[in-house]
Amino acid sequence: MDRQIPSKTIYHDKTKIVIHSPLVVMTKEEKQKWFEEELEKGNPTLLEIMEAAWRCLE
């Protein structure tokens, strides 16, 4: 079974950013539900990303 992960390409100046994630095709509500569920599960990757974002705001 060949399942492709959805992707989205963003351009910022001369930089091309490609995001490979099912999140790119989710609605705002679906994304919110996903984040809440993953936080409850203690998803370590999500927690690390959140910590890094908070450090950037300090």
N, CA, C and O atoms as a GROMACS GRO file, in nm:
protein
  232
    1MET      N    1   0.084  -0.117   0.000
    1MET     CA    2   0.000   0.000   0.000
    1MET      C    3   0.089   0.124   0.000
    1MET      O    4   0.172   0.141   0.090
    2ASP      N    5   0.074   0.211  -0.100
    2ASP     CA    6   0.154   0.331  -0.113
    2ASP      C    7   0.072   0.452  -0.066
    2ASP      O    8  -0.011   0.504  -0.139
    3ARG      N    9   0.098   0.494   0.059
    3ARG     CA   10   0.025   0.608   0.114
    3ARG      C   11   0.117   0.728   0.115
    3ARG      O   12   0.224   0.726   0.175
    4GLN      N   13   0.074   0.833   0.047
    4GLN     CA   14   0.154   0.955   0.045
    4GLN      C   15   0.111   1.048   0.157
    4GLN      O   16  -0.008   1.059   0.189
    5ILE      N   17   0.208   1.114   0.215
    5ILE     CA   18   0.182   1.215   0.317
    5ILE      C   19   0.154   1.346   0.244
    5ILE      O   20   0.231   1.384   0.157
    6PRO      N   21   0.045   1.414   0.279
    6PRO     CA   22   0.017   1.543   0.214
    6PRO      C   23   0.130   1.642   0.240
    6PRO      O   24   0.197   1.636   0.343
    7SER      N   25   0.149   1.734   0.146
    7SER     CA   26   0.253   1.834   0.164
    7SER      C   27   0.204   1.972   0.120
    7SER      O   28   0.106   1.984   0.045
    8LYS      N   29   0.273   2.074   0.167
    8LYS     CA   30   0.243   2.212   0.131
    8LYS      C   31   0.376   2.282   0.113
    8LYS      O   32   0.467   2.265   0.194
    9THR      N   33   0.388   2.361   0.007
    9THR     CA   34   0.510   2.434  -0.022
    9THR      C   35   0.487   2.582   0.006
    9THR      O   36   0.389   2.641  -0.038
   10ILE      N   37   0.581   2.641   0.079
   10ILE     CA   38   0.575   2.783   0.113
   10ILE      C   39   0.706   2.845   0.066
   10ILE      O   40   0.813   2.786   0.082
   11TYR      N   41   0.698   2.964   0.009
   11TYR     CA   42   0.818   3.037  -0.032
   11TYR      C   43   0.833   3.160   0.056
   11TYR      O   44   0.738   3.236   0.075
   12HIS      N   45   0.954   3.179   0.110
   12HIS     CA   46   0.986   3.296   0.191
   12HIS      C   47   1.116   3.353   0.137
   12HIS      O   48   1.223   3.295   0.155
   13ASP      N   49   1.106   3.468   0.071
   13ASP     CA   50   1.221   3.525  -0.001
   13ASP      C   51   1.274   3.420  -0.099
   13ASP      O   52   1.200   3.374  -0.186
   14LYS      N   53   1.400   3.382  -0.085
   14LYS     CA   54   1.459   3.284  -0.176
   14LYS      C   55   1.459   3.143  -0.118
   14LYS      O   56   1.525   3.054  -0.171
   15THR      N   57   1.385   3.125  -0.010
   15THR     CA   58   1.383   2.995   0.058
   15THR      C   59   1.253   2.922   0.027
   15THR      O   60   1.144   2.978   0.036
   16LYS      N   61   1.266   2.797  -0.010
   16LYS     CA   62   1.152   2.710  -0.036
   16LYS      C   63   1.136   2.617   0.083
   16LYS      O   64   1.229   2.545   0.120
   17ILE      N   65   1.017   2.619   0.144
   17ILE     CA   66   0.989   2.536   0.260
   17ILE      C   67   0.881   2.436   0.222
   17ILE      O   68   0.773   2.475   0.178
   18VAL      N   69   0.909   2.308   0.240
   18VAL     CA   70   0.810   2.204   0.210
   18VAL      C   71   0.773   2.134   0.340
   18VAL      O   72   0.859   2.078   0.408
   19ILE      N   73   0.645   2.138   0.373
   19ILE     CA   74   0.595   2.075   0.495
   19ILE      C   75   0.525   1.946   0.456
   19ILE      O   76   0.431   1.949   0.376
   20HIS      N   77   0.570   1.835   0.510
   20HIS     CA   78   0.508   1.705   0.485
   20HIS      C   79   0.434   1.664   0.612
   20HIS      O   80   0.496   1.620   0.708
   21SER      N   81   0.302   1.679   0.612
   21SER     CA   82   0.226   1.648   0.732
   21SER      C   83   0.077   1.639   0.699
   21SER      O   84   0.028   1.717   0.617
   22PRO      N   85   0.006   1.547   0.762
   22PRO     CA   86  -0.139   1.543   0.744
   22PRO      C   87  -0.206   1.671   0.796
   22PRO      O   88  -0.319   1.701   0.758
   23LEU      N   89  -0.137   1.745   0.882
   23LEU     CA   90  -0.194   1.869   0.936
   23LEU      C   91  -0.224   1.972   0.828
   23LEU      O   92  -0.313   2.055   0.846
   24VAL      N   93  -0.152   1.969   0.715
   24VAL     CA   94  -0.170   2.071   0.612
   24VAL      C   95  -0.306   2.062   0.542
   24VAL      O   96  -0.348   2.158   0.478
   25VAL      N   97  -0.374   1.949   0.554
   25VAL     CA   98  -0.505   1.935   0.490
   25VAL      C   99  -0.619   1.935   0.591
   25VAL      O  100  -0.735   1.917   0.553
   26MET      N  101  -0.588   1.954   0.719
   26MET     CA  102  -0.691   1.955   0.823
   26MET      C  103  -0.754   2.093   0.836
   26MET      O  104  -0.690   2.194   0.809
   27THR      N  105  -0.879   2.095   0.878
   27THR     CA  106  -0.945   2.221   0.908
   27THR      C  107  -0.889   2.276   1.039
   27THR      O  108  -0.819   2.205   1.112
   28LYS      N  109  -0.921   2.400   1.068
   28LYS     CA  110  -0.876   2.462   1.194
   28LYS      C  111  -0.924   2.380   1.313
   28LYS      O  112  -0.850   2.359   1.409
   29GLU      N  113  -1.048   2.334   1.308
   29GLU     CA  114  -1.106   2.257   1.417
   29GLU      C  115  -1.036   2.122   1.431
   29GLU      O  116  -1.010   2.076   1.543
   30GLU      N  117  -1.007   2.057   1.318
   30GLU     CA  118  -0.938   1.928   1.322
   30GLU      C  119  -0.797   1.943   1.380
   30GLU      O  120  -0.752   1.858   1.457
   31LYS      N  121  -0.728   2.052   1.343
   31LYS     CA  122  -0.594   2.076   1.396
   31LYS      C  123  -0.599   2.099   1.546
   31LYS      O  124  -0.516   2.046   1.621
   32GLN      N  125  -0.696   2.177   1.591
   32GLN     CA  126  -0.709   2.203   1.734
   32GLN      C  127  -0.734   2.073   1.811
   32GLN      O  128  -0.673   2.050   1.916
   33LYS      N  129  -0.822   1.989   1.759
   33LYS     CA  130  -0.851   1.861   1.823
   33LYS      C  131  -0.725   1.773   1.827
   33LYS      O  132  -0.696   1.709   1.928
   34TRP      N  133  -0.651   1.771   1.715
   34TRP     CA  134  -0.528   1.691   1.708
   34TRP      C  135  -0.428   1.737   1.813
   34TRP      O  136  -0.372   1.655   1.886
   35PHE      N  137  -0.406   1.870   1.822
   35PHE     CA  138  -0.310   1.922   1.919
   35PHE      C  139  -0.353   1.890   2.061
   35PHE      O  140  -0.271   1.849   2.143
   36GLU      N  141  -0.481   1.907   2.092
   36GLU     CA  142  -0.530   1.877   2.226
   36GLU      C  143  -0.509   1.730   2.261
   36GLU      O  144  -0.466   1.697   2.371
   37GLU      N  145  -0.541   1.641   2.166
   37GLU     CA  146  -0.524   1.498   2.190
   37GLU      C  147  -0.377   1.461   2.208
   37GLU      O  148  -0.343   1.382   2.296
   38GLU      N  149  -0.291   1.520   2.126
   38GLU     CA  150  -0.149   1.489   2.136
   38GLU      C  151  -0.089   1.542   2.265
   38GLU      O  152  -0.002   1.478   2.324
   39LEU      N  153  -0.134   1.659   2.310
   39LEU     CA  154  -0.087   1.712   2.438
   39LEU      C  155  -0.128   1.620   2.552
   39LEU      O  156  -0.049   1.594   2.643
   40GLU      N  157  -0.252   1.571   2.548
   40GLU     CA  158  -0.299   1.479   2.651
   40GLU      C  159  -0.217   1.350   2.654
   40GLU      O  160  -0.191   1.294   2.760
   41LYS      N  161  -0.176   1.304   2.536
   41LYS     CA  162  -0.094   1.183   2.526
   41LYS      C  163   0.050   1.208   2.571
   41LYS      O  164   0.124   1.114   2.600
   42GLY      N  165   0.088   1.336   2.576
   42GLY     CA  166   0.227   1.368   2.612
   42GLY      C  167   0.323   1.349   2.496
   42GLY      O  168   0.438   1.310   2.518
   43ASN      N  169   0.279   1.376   2.375
   43ASN     CA  170   0.363   1.361   2.255
   43ASN      C  171   0.494   1.437   2.276
   43ASN      O  172   0.494   1.560   2.282
   44PRO      N  173   0.607   1.364   2.286
   44PRO     CA  174   0.735   1.429   2.318
   44PRO      C  175   0.781   1.527   2.210
   44PRO      O  176   0.841   1.630   2.242
   45THR      N  177   0.756   1.498   2.085
   45THR     CA  178   0.798   1.588   1.977
   45THR      C  179   0.720   1.719   1.985
   45THR      O  180   0.778   1.827   1.971
   46LEU      N  181   0.590   1.710   2.006
   46LEU     CA  182   0.507   1.830   2.018
   46LEU      C  183   0.550   1.912   2.139
   46LEU      O  184   0.556   2.035   2.131
   47LEU      N  185   0.580   1.847   2.249
   47LEU     CA  186   0.623   1.918   2.369
   47LEU      C  187   0.757   1.990   2.346
   47LEU      O  188   0.776   2.101   2.394
   48GLU      N  189   0.849   1.927   2.272
   48GLU     CA  190   0.977   1.990   2.241
   48GLU      C  191   0.958   2.111   2.152
   48GLU      O  192   1.024   2.214   2.171
   49ILE      N  193   0.868   2.100   2.054
   49ILE     CA  194   0.841   2.213   1.964
   49ILE      C  195   0.781   2.329   2.043
   49ILE      O  196   0.818   2.445   2.023
   50MET      N  197   0.690   2.298   2.133
   50MET     CA  198   0.628   2.403   2.214
   50MET      C  199   0.731   2.471   2.304
   50MET      O  200   0.730   2.593   2.319
   51GLU      N  201   0.820   2.393   2.363
   51GLU     CA  202   0.925   2.448   2.449
   51GLU      C  203   1.017   2.540   2.368
   51GLU      O  204   1.054   2.648   2.415
   52ALA      N  205   1.053   2.498   2.248
   52ALA     CA  206   1.140   2.579   2.162
   52ALA      C  207   1.070   2.711   2.125
   52ALA      O  208   1.133   2.816   2.122
   53ALA      N  209   0.941   2.704   2.097
   53ALA     CA  210   0.868   2.825   2.063
   53ALA      C  211   0.864   2.922   2.180
   53ALA      O  212   0.882   3.042   2.162
   54TRP      N  213   0.841   2.870   2.301
   54TRP     CA  214   0.839   2.955   2.420
   54TRP      C  215   0.975   3.019   2.444
   54TRP      O  216   0.983   3.136   2.483
   55ARG      N  217   1.084   2.943   2.422
   55ARG     CA  218   1.218   2.999   2.440
   55ARG      C  219   1.243   3.115   2.343
   55ARG      O  220   1.312   3.210   2.377
   56CYS      N  221   1.187   3.106   2.221
   56CYS     CA  222   1.203   3.214   2.124
   56CYS      C  223   1.134   3.342   2.169
   56CYS      O  224   1.174   3.452   2.130
   57LEU      N  225   1.031   3.328   2.251
   57LEU     CA  226   0.956   3.445   2.297
   57LEU      C  227   1.017   3.510   2.420
   57LEU      O  228   0.975   3.619   2.459
   58GLU      N  229   1.114   3.445   2.481
   58GLU     CA  230   1.176   3.500   2.604
   58GLU      C  231   1.268   3.614   2.571
   58GLU      O  232   1.328   3.672   2.661
   0.00000   0.00000   0.00000
